[in-house]
């Protein structure tokens, strides 16, 4: 019981990020959109690279939240983030690392 309580308390502290609420999916989507725009922009290569890295991290967090980018058969222009479903494009990152 003691270890369960300690583990739960640790999850609460880690999940709250020093008292701040965890970002919502809406927050993540907005941040990913902004980072994508910065990544596709022009100007300082270091700033662009930073935005691309941020975009990739946010994409990973969206995937962890159960969101997918695009559906099977869609053109790139029509792809958007959505809750994953049977027709979603899903890349198994763990399996990709094993190859």
N, C-alpha and C positions, 0 to 999 in steps of 0.2 A: 504493500500500500504506500509506504513511504517513497519508494522509487517511482511509482506511478504518479504521485503528487509532484515530485521533483521534476519528472519529465514533462508533465503538463505545464508547470510553472515556467520551465525553460522554453517550451513552445510559445507560450504567451509572450514572454520577453522577446524572443527572437522574431516572432511574427509581428510584433508591434513596432519594431525598428526604433527603439528608444522613445517609445510613447507616441510615435506617429502612426496613424492608421495605414494599413496596407493599401496600395493603389488598387482601384477598381479596374475591371476590364475596360471600361470607358476611358479611364485615365491612361491605361497602357496603349489603347488604340490611338488616342490623341497624340501621345508621345511618339509612338512608332510612325505615325503619319508625318509628324514634324521632322523626325530624324531621317526618314526616307527622302523628304524634300531637301534636307541639308546634304545628304549623301549624293543626290543626283545633281546638286548645284555646281557652280563653278567658283573659282577663287582659290583660296589657300588650300593646297593639297593636304596639309596636316589637319585642318579643320574638317575637310571633307572626309578624310579617313576616320577621324574621331566620330563623326556622325554615322558613318557606315558601321563601325563597331557597335555603337549605341543601338542602331537599328537592329542589328543581329541579336544583341542581348534582349531587346524588347520582344523580338519575334520569338525567341526561346521562351520567354515568360508567358507570352500569349499561348504558345503551344502547351505549356504546362497547365494553363488555365482551361485547356480543352478547345482552343480555337485553331482553325486551319486556314491556310491561304489558298483560296480557289477550289474549284470543283473539277472533277474529271471531265475532259472535253471542252473546258472553257478556254477562250483566248486570253492572253495575258491582260488585255485591256479590260476584260470583264471580271478578273479575279479580285476578290476582296476577302478580308477577314470575316469569319463566320464561325458559329459553334460547329465543331466537327460532326459530320454525319457519314452515312455509308458511301456517299458519292464524293466525299471530300478528298483532296490531295493531302496525304499524310506521309511524311518521311520519318522513318524510324531512325533517329539519330544514333541510338545505341547499336543497331545493326550496321549502320554505315561505318561506324568506328571499327567494327570487327572485320570488315572486308580488307 
